[in-house]
Amino acid sequence: DVVSFSAARQSFSPADQKVLDMYGNKRIEQIKVIRTPIEKWIDTVVNIASLGQFQSAAKKKNYDSLFHLYMLIFVEGLQNPILYEKNSTPRLTTDIPKEKYINSQTQMIRVPISLNSQLTLKQFVTNAQLLMKGEYWKYTFDKLNCQDFIARSLQANQLLTPEAKEWIVQDIQTIGKTLHPVIQSAFQKLTDLDAYGRKILGRGL
């Protein structure tokens, strides 16, 4: 664990765990799923690495842009939402950068929640962990990514509608195959390194 950065954490960072401890028993009142275009520099690097095939494959799937997805979860008694997402590792925080709120680059859907629902934040997270098991903590760009994380978190809590699933899930596996295996491996190692940095530093790089 000490010598290999491939060993990502299997629990939340202390900062994220504190959020869960403080608000875990609060009832969820509203969930917004947000998607925002991936950063231009990432798109450019990936496209260069694939000799243009990555962007071409995306267009064949009728994707004008590829998205990063996350949730804003509103719980009773807390004015601001809690950010729930998966980068190299899952993240749960109230310290939300301004660009993570709804803006001109983001798109949003609301997840229908019954008015008499007693689903708490802790139950929501726990149900997702039970469904995904070890895959909850691991990230791969083609499968165990942000959109899979969001979709299966909703599925685990019986909140994933067919319409929401279609909106959330892009076919990254097919597009990812345009990347040379060496490039895929390099991207995975960088992701693992970030996950290890988050593990060592508490909050992450």
VOPA-316852 format. One record per residue: residue in one letter; z negated, y negated, x of N, C-alpha, C in turn. Coordinates in nm, 2 decimals, always signed. Each point is the difference from the previous one (the first is absolute). Layout:
N
> res  n_c3  n_c2  n_c1  ca_c3  ca_c2  ca_c1  c_c3  c_c2  c_c1
> a  Z  Y  X  Z  Y  X  Z  Y  X
...
end
This chain:
205
> res  n_c3  n_c2  n_c1  ca_c3  ca_c2  ca_c1  c_c3  c_c2  c_c1
> d  +0.00  +0.12  +0.08  +0.00  -0.12  -0.08  +0.00  -0.12  +0.09
> v  -0.07  +0.00  +0.11  -0.01  -0.12  +0.09  +0.13  -0.02  +0.08
> v  +0.06  +0.11  +0.04  +0.11  -0.01  +0.09  +0.14  +0.00  -0.07
> s  +0.00  +0.03  -0.13  +0.13  +0.01  -0.07  +0.00  -0.10  -0.11
> f  +0.10  -0.10  +0.01  +0.01  -0.09  -0.11  +0.07  +0.05  -0.12
> s  +0.04  +0.13  +0.00  +0.06  +0.06  -0.12  -0.11  +0.04  -0.10
> a  -0.13  -0.01  +0.04  -0.10  +0.03  -0.09  -0.05  -0.12  -0.08
> a  +0.07  -0.02  -0.12  -0.03  -0.11  -0.08  -0.14  +0.02  -0.07
> r  -0.06  -0.10  -0.05  -0.13  +0.01  -0.06  +0.02  +0.08  -0.13
> q  -0.11  +0.06  -0.04  -0.01  +0.08  -0.12  -0.09  -0.06  -0.10
> s  -0.02  -0.13  +0.01  -0.09  -0.07  -0.09  +0.04  -0.15  +0.01
> f  -0.06  -0.08  -0.09  +0.03  -0.14  +0.00  -0.07  -0.07  +0.12
> s  +0.06  -0.11  +0.05  -0.07  -0.08  +0.10  -0.13  -0.05  -0.06
> p  -0.10  -0.04  +0.09  -0.13  -0.05  -0.05  +0.02  -0.12  -0.10
> a  +0.10  -0.09  +0.03  +0.02  -0.11  -0.09  +0.05  +0.04  -0.13
> d  +0.10  +0.10  +0.00  +0.05  +0.05  -0.13  -0.10  +0.08  -0.08
> q  -0.08  +0.08  +0.07  -0.10  +0.08  -0.06  -0.11  -0.09  -0.07
> k  -0.02  -0.12  +0.06  -0.10  -0.09  -0.06  +0.05  -0.06  -0.13
> v  +0.14  -0.02  -0.01  +0.05  -0.04  -0.13  -0.02  +0.11  -0.10
> l  +0.03  +0.12  +0.03  -0.02  +0.11  -0.09  -0.14  +0.02  -0.04
> d  -0.09  -0.02  +0.09  -0.15  +0.01  -0.03  -0.04  -0.11  -0.09
> m  +0.05  -0.12  +0.02  -0.04  -0.12  -0.08  +0.06  +0.01  -0.14
> y  +0.13  +0.04  -0.02  +0.06  -0.01  -0.12  +0.05  +0.13  -0.06
> g  -0.04  +0.11  +0.06  +0.05  +0.13  -0.04  -0.04  +0.04  -0.14
> n  -0.12  -0.04  -0.05  -0.04  +0.03  -0.13  +0.04  -0.10  -0.11
> k  +0.08  -0.09  +0.04  +0.05  -0.10  -0.09  +0.12  +0.06  -0.08
> r  +0.01  -0.03  -0.13  +0.11  +0.05  -0.08  +0.13  -0.08  +0.03
> i  +0.11  +0.07  +0.01  +0.13  -0.06  +0.03  +0.05  -0.06  -0.13
> e  +0.03  -0.13  +0.00  +0.05  -0.07  -0.11  +0.15  -0.02  +0.00
> q  +0.06  -0.01  +0.12  +0.14  -0.02  +0.00  +0.06  +0.05  +0.14
> i  +0.12  +0.05  +0.00  +0.06  +0.04  +0.13  +0.14  -0.06  +0.00
> k  +0.04  -0.06  +0.10  +0.14  -0.05  +0.02  +0.05  +0.07  +0.12
> v  +0.12  +0.06  -0.01  +0.07  +0.06  +0.11  +0.10  -0.11  +0.05
> i  +0.00  -0.03  +0.13  +0.08  -0.10  +0.05  +0.10  +0.07  +0.10
> r  +0.12  -0.05  +0.00  +0.09  +0.04  +0.11  +0.07  -0.13  +0.06
> t  +0.01  +0.00  +0.13  +0.05  -0.11  +0.07  +0.10  +0.05  +0.11
> p  +0.11  -0.07  +0.02  +0.09  +0.05  +0.11  -0.07  +0.02  +0.13
> i  +0.04  +0.11  +0.07  -0.05  +0.01  +0.14  +0.04  -0.11  +0.08
> e  -0.08  -0.03  +0.10  +0.03  -0.12  +0.09  +0.14  +0.02  +0.06
> k  +0.07  -0.12  +0.02  +0.13  +0.00  +0.05  +0.01  +0.06  +0.14
> w  -0.10  -0.02  +0.08  +0.02  +0.05  +0.14  -0.01  +0.15  +0.00
> i  -0.08  +0.06  -0.09  -0.01  +0.15  -0.01  +0.14  +0.05  -0.05
> d  +0.05  -0.06  -0.10  +0.13  +0.04  -0.05  +0.11  +0.00  +0.11
> t  -0.01  -0.11  +0.08  +0.10  -0.02  +0.11  -0.01  +0.11  +0.10
> v  -0.13  +0.02  +0.05  -0.02  +0.10  +0.10  +0.04  +0.14  -0.04
> v  -0.04  +0.03  -0.12  +0.04  +0.14  -0.05  +0.15  +0.01  -0.02
> n  +0.07  -0.10  -0.04  +0.14  +0.00  -0.02  +0.07  +0.01  +0.14
> i  -0.05  -0.07  +0.10  +0.06  +0.01  +0.13  -0.02  +0.14  +0.06
> a  -0.12  +0.05  -0.02  -0.04  +0.14  +0.05  +0.09  +0.10  -0.06
> s  +0.05  -0.02  -0.12  +0.08  +0.10  -0.07  +0.15  -0.03  +0.01
> l  +0.03  -0.10  +0.08  +0.14  -0.04  +0.02  +0.07  -0.04  -0.14
> g  -0.08  -0.07  -0.08  +0.05  -0.05  -0.13  -0.01  +0.11  -0.11
> q  -0.03  +0.12  +0.03  +0.00  +0.10  -0.10  -0.11  -0.01  -0.10
> f  -0.11  -0.05  +0.04  -0.12  -0.01  -0.09  +0.03  -0.10  -0.11
> q  +0.06  -0.11  +0.03  +0.03  -0.10  -0.10  +0.11  +0.05  -0.09
> s  +0.10  +0.07  +0.06  +0.11  +0.06  -0.08  -0.05  +0.10  -0.10
> a  -0.09  +0.09  +0.05  -0.06  +0.10  -0.09  -0.08  -0.06  -0.12
> a  -0.07  -0.11  +0.03  -0.07  -0.07  -0.10  +0.09  -0.06  -0.11
> k  +0.11  -0.06  +0.05  +0.10  -0.05  -0.10  +0.06  +0.10  -0.09
> k  +0.02  +0.12  +0.06  +0.06  +0.11  -0.08  -0.10  +0.05  -0.11
> k  -0.13  -0.03  +0.02  -0.10  +0.03  -0.10  -0.02  -0.12  -0.09
> n  +0.09  -0.10  +0.02  -0.01  -0.12  -0.09  -0.13  -0.08  +0.03
> y  -0.05  +0.01  +0.12  -0.12  -0.08  +0.04  +0.04  -0.13  +0.07
> d  -0.02  -0.11  -0.06  +0.03  -0.13  +0.07  -0.10  -0.02  +0.11
> s  -0.12  +0.05  -0.03  -0.11  -0.02  +0.10  -0.10  +0.12  -0.01
> l  -0.06  +0.03  +0.11  -0.11  +0.10  +0.00  -0.13  -0.08  -0.01
> f  -0.10  +0.07  -0.07  -0.12  -0.07  -0.03  -0.13  +0.06  +0.06
> h  -0.10  -0.09  +0.02  -0.13  +0.05  +0.02  -0.08  -0.02  -0.13
> l  -0.08  +0.10  -0.04  -0.07  +0.00  -0.12  -0.15  +0.00  +0.02
> y  -0.07  -0.07  -0.09  -0.14  +0.00  +0.00  -0.06  -0.03  -0.14
> m  -0.12  +0.01  -0.02  -0.07  -0.03  -0.13  -0.09  -0.11  +0.02
> l  -0.01  -0.08  -0.11  -0.11  -0.09  -0.02  -0.09  +0.05  -0.11
> i  -0.12  +0.04  +0.03  -0.09  +0.06  -0.10  -0.11  -0.10  -0.04
> f  +0.00  -0.03  -0.13  -0.10  -0.09  -0.05  -0.12  +0.08  -0.07
> v  -0.12  -0.02  +0.05  -0.11  +0.07  -0.06  -0.10  -0.10  -0.07
> e  -0.08  +0.05  -0.09  -0.09  -0.09  -0.07  -0.10  -0.07  +0.09
> g  -0.02  -0.12  -0.03  -0.10  -0.08  +0.07  +0.05  -0.06  +0.13
> l  +0.13  +0.02  +0.04  +0.06  -0.05  +0.12  +0.12  -0.08  -0.03
> q  +0.00  -0.13  +0.03  +0.11  -0.08  -0.04  +0.13  +0.03  +0.07
> n  -0.01  +0.02  +0.14  +0.12  +0.03  +0.07  +0.02  +0.15  +0.01
> p  +0.13  +0.04  +0.02  +0.03  +0.14  +0.00  -0.03  +0.07  +0.13
> i  +0.00  +0.13  +0.00  -0.02  +0.08  +0.12  +0.14  +0.06  +0.04
> l  +0.04  -0.02  +0.12  +0.12  +0.05  +0.05  -0.01  +0.15  +0.04
> y  +0.09  +0.08  -0.05  +0.00  +0.14  +0.03  +0.14  +0.04  +0.05
> e  +0.01  +0.05  +0.12  +0.13  +0.03  +0.05  -0.01  +0.10  +0.11
> k  +0.12  +0.04  +0.05  +0.00  +0.09  +0.11  +0.10  -0.05  +0.10
> n  -0.05  -0.04  +0.12  +0.09  -0.03  +0.11  +0.00  +0.13  +0.09
> s  -0.05  -0.01  +0.12  -0.02  +0.12  +0.08  -0.12  +0.08  -0.05
> t  -0.09  -0.06  -0.07  -0.11  +0.06  -0.06  -0.03  -0.07  -0.13
> p  -0.07  +0.06  -0.10  -0.03  -0.06  -0.12  -0.09  -0.12  +0.02
> r  +0.01  -0.10  -0.08  -0.07  -0.13  +0.01  -0.06  -0.04  -0.13
> l  -0.12  -0.05  +0.00  -0.07  -0.05  -0.12  -0.07  -0.13  +0.04
> t  +0.04  -0.11  -0.05  -0.06  -0.13  +0.05  +0.01  -0.11  -0.11
> t  -0.10  -0.09  +0.01  +0.01  -0.12  -0.08  +0.05  -0.12  +0.08
> d  +0.02  +0.02  +0.13  +0.05  -0.10  +0.09  +0.15  +0.01  +0.00
> i  +0.06  -0.07  -0.10  +0.14  +0.01  -0.03  +0.08  -0.12  +0.05
> p  +0.10  +0.03  +0.10  +0.08  -0.11  +0.05  +0.08  -0.07  -0.12
> k  +0.03  -0.12  +0.01  +0.07  -0.08  -0.11  +0.13  +0.07  -0.03
> e  +0.07  +0.05  +0.10  +0.13  +0.06  -0.03  -0.01  +0.13  -0.08
> k  -0.12  +0.06  -0.01  -0.02  +0.12  -0.08  -0.01  -0.03  -0.15
> y  -0.02  -0.12  -0.04  +0.00  -0.04  -0.14  +0.14  -0.01  -0.05
> i  +0.01  -0.01  -0.13  +0.13  -0.02  -0.06  +0.07  -0.13  +0.05
> n  +0.12  +0.02  +0.06  +0.08  -0.12  +0.04  +0.14  +0.02  -0.02
> s  +0.09  -0.08  +0.05  +0.14  +0.00  -0.03  +0.07  +0.13  +0.05
> q  -0.06  +0.07  +0.10  +0.05  +0.12  +0.06  -0.05  +0.13  -0.07
> t  -0.10  -0.01  -0.08  -0.06  +0.12  -0.05  +0.05  +0.03  -0.14
> q  -0.01  +0.12  -0.04  +0.02  +0.05  -0.14  -0.12  +0.08  -0.04
> m  -0.03  +0.00  -0.13  -0.12  +0.05  -0.05  +0.01  +0.08  -0.13
> i  -0.07  +0.10  -0.02  -0.02  +0.07  -0.13  -0.15  +0.01  -0.02
> r  -0.04  +0.00  -0.13  -0.14  +0.02  -0.04  -0.01  +0.15  -0.04
> v  -0.10  +0.06  +0.04  -0.03  +0.14  -0.04  -0.08  +0.00  -0.13
> p  +0.05  +0.06  -0.10  -0.08  +0.00  -0.13  -0.13  +0.08  +0.01
> i  -0.11  -0.07  -0.03  -0.13  +0.06  +0.00  -0.06  -0.03  -0.13
> s  -0.06  +0.11  -0.06  -0.06  -0.01  -0.13  -0.12  -0.10  +0.00
> l  -0.02  -0.08  -0.10  -0.11  -0.09  -0.01  -0.13  +0.07  +0.01
> n  -0.01  +0.12  -0.05  -0.13  +0.08  +0.00  -0.01  +0.09  +0.12
> s  +0.09  -0.02  +0.10  +0.00  +0.09  +0.12  -0.13  -0.03  +0.08
> q  -0.06  +0.10  +0.05  -0.12  -0.01  +0.08  +0.02  +0.03  +0.15
> l  +0.13  +0.00  +0.03  +0.04  +0.04  +0.14  -0.05  -0.10  +0.10
> t  -0.08  +0.04  +0.10  -0.05  -0.08  +0.10  +0.09  +0.00  +0.13
> l  -0.03  -0.10  +0.08  +0.08  +0.00  +0.13  -0.03  +0.13  +0.08
> k  -0.12  +0.04  +0.01  -0.04  +0.12  +0.08  +0.07  +0.12  -0.06
> q  +0.00  +0.01  -0.13  +0.07  +0.12  -0.07  +0.15  +0.00  +0.03
> f  +0.06  -0.12  -0.01  +0.14  -0.02  +0.03  +0.03  +0.05  +0.14
> v  -0.07  -0.04  +0.10  +0.02  +0.04  +0.14  -0.03  +0.14  +0.02
> t  -0.11  +0.05  -0.05  -0.04  +0.14  +0.01  +0.11  +0.10  -0.06
> n  +0.05  -0.04  -0.11  +0.10  +0.09  -0.07  +0.13  +0.00  +0.09
> a  +0.03  -0.11  +0.06  +0.12  +0.00  +0.09  -0.02  +0.09  +0.12
> q  -0.12  -0.01  +0.05  -0.03  +0.08  +0.12  +0.00  +0.15  -0.03
> l  -0.05  +0.04  -0.12  +0.00  +0.14  -0.04  +0.14  +0.05  -0.02
> l  +0.09  -0.08  -0.05  +0.14  +0.04  -0.02  +0.07  +0.01  +0.13
> m  -0.01  -0.10  +0.09  +0.07  +0.00  +0.13  -0.06  +0.08  +0.11
> k  -0.13  +0.02  -0.01  -0.07  +0.07  +0.11  +0.02  -0.07  +0.13
> g  +0.04  +0.08  +0.11  +0.02  -0.06  +0.13  +0.11  -0.10  +0.01
> e  +0.10  +0.01  -0.09  +0.11  -0.09  +0.00  -0.04  -0.14  -0.04
> y  -0.12  -0.01  -0.06  -0.04  -0.14  -0.04  -0.01  -0.09  +0.12
> w  -0.05  +0.06  +0.12  -0.02  -0.08  +0.12  +0.12  -0.01  +0.09
> k  +0.09  +0.09  -0.01  +0.11  +0.00  +0.09  +0.12  -0.08  -0.05
> y  +0.07  -0.06  +0.10  +0.12  -0.08  -0.04  +0.12  +0.05  +0.07
> t  +0.11  +0.02  -0.08  +0.13  +0.02  +0.06  +0.10  -0.09  -0.08
> f  +0.09  -0.05  +0.08  +0.09  -0.10  -0.07  +0.09  +0.05  -0.11
> d  +0.03  +0.13  +0.01  +0.10  +0.06  -0.09  -0.07  +0.06  -0.12
> k  -0.12  +0.04  +0.01  -0.07  +0.07  -0.12  -0.13  -0.05  -0.03
> l  -0.10  +0.00  +0.09  -0.13  -0.04  -0.03  -0.02  -0.15  +0.03
> n  +0.08  -0.07  -0.07  +0.00  -0.15  +0.02  -0.07  -0.08  -0.11
> c  +0.03  -0.13  +0.00  -0.08  -0.08  -0.10  +0.04  +0.03  -0.14
> q  +0.13  +0.03  -0.03  +0.04  +0.02  -0.14  -0.05  +0.14  -0.05
> d  +0.00  +0.10  +0.09  -0.06  +0.13  -0.04  -0.14  -0.01  -0.03
> f  -0.07  -0.08  +0.08  -0.15  -0.03  -0.01  -0.03  -0.06  -0.14
> i  +0.08  -0.10  -0.03  -0.02  -0.07  -0.13  +0.03  +0.09  -0.12
> a  +0.11  +0.07  +0.01  +0.04  +0.08  -0.11  -0.10  +0.12  -0.02
> r  -0.04  +0.06  +0.10  -0.10  +0.11  -0.01  -0.14  -0.04  -0.04
> s  -0.03  -0.12  +0.04  -0.13  -0.06  -0.04  +0.00  -0.02  -0.15
> l  +0.11  -0.05  -0.05  +0.01  -0.02  -0.15  +0.00  +0.14  -0.07
> q  +0.08  +0.09  +0.06  +0.01  +0.13  -0.06  -0.13  +0.07  -0.01
> a  -0.08  -0.01  +0.10  -0.13  +0.06  +0.01  -0.10  -0.05  -0.11
> n  +0.03  -0.12  -0.05  -0.08  -0.06  -0.10  +0.07  -0.01  -0.14
> q  +0.11  +0.08  -0.02  +0.07  +0.01  -0.12  +0.06  -0.14  -0.04
> l  +0.04  -0.08  +0.10  +0.05  -0.13  -0.03  +0.14  -0.02  +0.04
> l  +0.07  +0.10  +0.05  +0.14  -0.01  +0.04  +0.09  +0.03  -0.11
> t  +0.06  -0.10  -0.05  +0.10  +0.02  -0.11  +0.14  +0.02  +0.07
> p  +0.09  +0.06  -0.07  +0.14  +0.03  +0.05  +0.06  -0.14  +0.05
> e  -0.02  -0.10  -0.08  +0.06  -0.13  +0.03  -0.06  -0.05  +0.13
> a  -0.13  +0.01  +0.02  -0.07  -0.04  +0.12  +0.05  +0.08  +0.12
> k  +0.01  +0.13  -0.02  +0.05  +0.08  +0.11  +0.14  -0.04  +0.05
> e  +0.09  -0.02  -0.09  +0.13  -0.04  +0.04  +0.00  -0.13  +0.07
> w  -0.09  -0.09  -0.04  -0.01  -0.14  +0.07  -0.06  +0.01  +0.13
> i  -0.09  +0.09  +0.02  -0.08  +0.01  +0.13  +0.08  +0.08  +0.11
> v  +0.06  +0.11  -0.04  +0.05  +0.10  +0.10  +0.14  -0.03  +0.04
> q  +0.02  -0.02  +0.13  +0.14  -0.01  +0.06  +0.02  +0.12  +0.08
> d  +0.12  +0.04  +0.01  +0.04  +0.13  +0.08  +0.00  -0.03  +0.15
> i  -0.11  -0.02  +0.06  -0.01  -0.03  +0.14  +0.03  +0.13  +0.09
> q  -0.02  +0.12  -0.06  +0.02  +0.12  +0.08  +0.15  +0.01  +0.04
> t  +0.09  -0.02  -0.10  +0.14  +0.01  +0.03  +0.05  -0.11  +0.09
> i  -0.05  -0.12  -0.02  +0.04  -0.11  +0.08  -0.06  +0.02  +0.15
> g  -0.12  +0.05  +0.01  -0.06  +0.02  +0.13  +0.07  +0.10  +0.08
> k  +0.08  +0.09  -0.06  +0.07  +0.10  +0.08  +0.12  -0.06  +0.08
> t  +0.03  -0.13  -0.02  +0.10  -0.07  +0.08  -0.05  -0.03  +0.14
> l  -0.13  +0.00  +0.01  -0.06  -0.03  +0.13  +0.00  +0.12  +0.09
> h  +0.03  -0.02  +0.13  -0.01  +0.10  +0.10  -0.14  +0.06  +0.01
> p  -0.01  +0.13  +0.01  -0.14  +0.06  +0.01  -0.09  -0.07  +0.11
> v  +0.06  -0.04  +0.11  -0.08  -0.07  +0.10  -0.05  -0.13  -0.05
> i  +0.08  -0.07  -0.08  -0.05  -0.13  -0.06  -0.10  +0.03  -0.11
> q  +0.02  +0.10  -0.08  -0.11  +0.04  -0.10  -0.13  +0.03  +0.07
> s  +0.01  +0.07  +0.11  -0.12  +0.04  +0.08  -0.07  -0.13  +0.05
> a  +0.08  -0.09  +0.06  -0.05  -0.12  +0.05  -0.08  -0.09  -0.10
> f  +0.07  -0.01  -0.12  -0.06  -0.07  -0.11  -0.14  +0.06  -0.04
> q  +0.00  +0.13  -0.01  -0.12  +0.07  -0.04  -0.11  -0.02  +0.10
> k  +0.03  +0.00  +0.13  -0.10  -0.02  +0.11  -0.06  -0.14  -0.01
> l  +0.09  -0.10  -0.03  -0.05  -0.13  -0.01  -0.09  -0.02  -0.12
> t  +0.03  +0.07  -0.11  -0.08  +0.00  -0.12  -0.14  +0.07  +0.03
> d  +0.01  +0.11  +0.07  -0.12  +0.07  +0.04  -0.09  -0.08  +0.09
> l  +0.06  -0.08  +0.09  -0.07  -0.08  +0.09  -0.07  -0.11  -0.08
> d  +0.06  -0.06  -0.10  -0.06  -0.10  -0.08  -0.12  +0.06  -0.08
> a  +0.02  +0.12  -0.05  -0.11  +0.07  -0.07  -0.12  +0.02  +0.09
> y  +0.03  +0.04  +0.12  -0.11  +0.02  +0.10  -0.07  -0.13  +0.03
> g  +0.08  -0.11  +0.01  -0.06  -0.13  +0.03  -0.09  -0.04  -0.11
> r  +0.04  +0.03  -0.13  -0.09  -0.03  -0.11  -0.13  +0.08  +0.01
> k  +0.02  +0.12  +0.05  -0.12  +0.09  +0.00  -0.10  -0.05  +0.11
> i  +0.05  -0.04  +0.11  -0.08  -0.04  +0.11  -0.06  -0.14  -0.02
> l  +0.08  -0.09  -0.06  -0.04  -0.14  -0.01  -0.07  -0.03  -0.14
> g  +0.00  +0.10  -0.09  -0.07  -0.02  -0.13  +0.10  -0.06  -0.10
> r  +0.06  -0.11  +0.03  +0.09  -0.06  -0.10  +0.14  +0.02  +0.04
> g  +0.03  +0.01  +0.12  +0.14  +0.03  +0.04  +0.07  -0.11  +0.08
> l  +0.12  +0.04  +0.04  +0.08  -0.09  +0.08  +0.07  -0.10  -0.09
end
